[in-house]
Amino acid sequence: MTDIVVPNVGESVSSGIIAGWMAAEGAYVNEGDTLFELETDKATMEVPAPVSGVLKIGAAEGDEVEVGSAVGTIDESAQAPAGDAPAAEGSGEKKAASVADSPAAGVSSEPAKPAPAPKAPAAGKAASPLSSGKPAASGGVTKARKLDDLSPAVRRLVEELGLDPSKIPAADPSGRLNKEDVQKYVQSGASGSASGGTKTQSPLAGELNPERQRRVPMTNLRKRIAEKLVESKQTSAHLTTFNEVDMKAVMDIRKTYKESFEKKHGIRLGFMSFFLKAAVKALREYPEVNAFVDGTDIIYNDFYDIGVALSSDRGLMTPVVRNVDQQGFAEIESTIMDFIQRAQKKKILPDELMGGTFTISNGGGFGSMLSTPIPNPPQTAVLGMHSIQQRPVVRDGEIVIRPMMYLALTYDHRILDGREAIGFLKSIKEAVEDPNSLLLDV
């Protein structure tokens, strides 16, 4: 037997929550197959099988597990199925395992397979707990269970919603309940009748209408994002200043060197590398922007680790590009592309999301024209990029059409005054409009 151990995913992380098992109990898994998703307060990542064999699950979905603890075993002495068949039902496929992957979050989940219709009990015999409950709209089996029988995460959810756990059908034939079962039960509208007709209270409407509303608990990552943003608003004096930048020079360079750059470096030349290099230039000129408040002191950072905000199906992630001042354009673009690909595969490590001194967020890819981003504490400022639009501007006394982008800098007024903030944003504008200065480092 080989233990399945929760991996060390960063010095700052001591535990995580099992967001969902990708392989089923008793399934044959191959070495490297994804076993489960581990959700920390900073990222969600997939944990692979250390060896090939038959899986035995020791921790339920929603359980909080410590780094280094065993959450199951793999019997590597078991023989692989004939024809090297894939792992049993659920293995290798993304299983809807947490409420974050529910339809409410914009990701479709496969409906649970209904349990076979129970046979009528023989005369004089009472039906068993597994067959006596009525199947809900989502299918599955009910079981006479108590709150103490549930995992901590599922128990908290059931208590918050005021549900009777014995009335909730489980997709697992053993009757084990997980978050997905609870969520489907609530969405089916059965929770009102199951709890004696009492409807769940809604802070917006007074009472939750199960036919028109649904309650979806936050994921651990979304909770952390919410906490950090509220902390930022409550502990800082935010102010936002705006400017606009003419993107023609950068677009001309990209058009001229697009093919040769990609051929030589194996990566496309994007806009973000220009803005990261421009940010380093501006941070050198205005070191207060690269600092942060620590009590009654100001900590100045003499290095340039810049976070790049990325959108993922789990929420906003901001991996950090280290030592941007020491990297070339190709290195920066490769690093960002690597982050994008690994974010989609849930391979971003928590430590890669920490330690940034400044952040750039690009909402232009989603069509944002203007916004006021929130700094990521303890950082002092964040730069918001927006969509590029053809607009009439005046150049040398004439009206011309140019590709223009609005920039927004939100900053902490405790450490930065308007003069420094405006000067910083103007420095970025000038560097992007004259990209040769970045290439020549002048």
Disulfide bonds with the S-S distance in Angstrom:
none
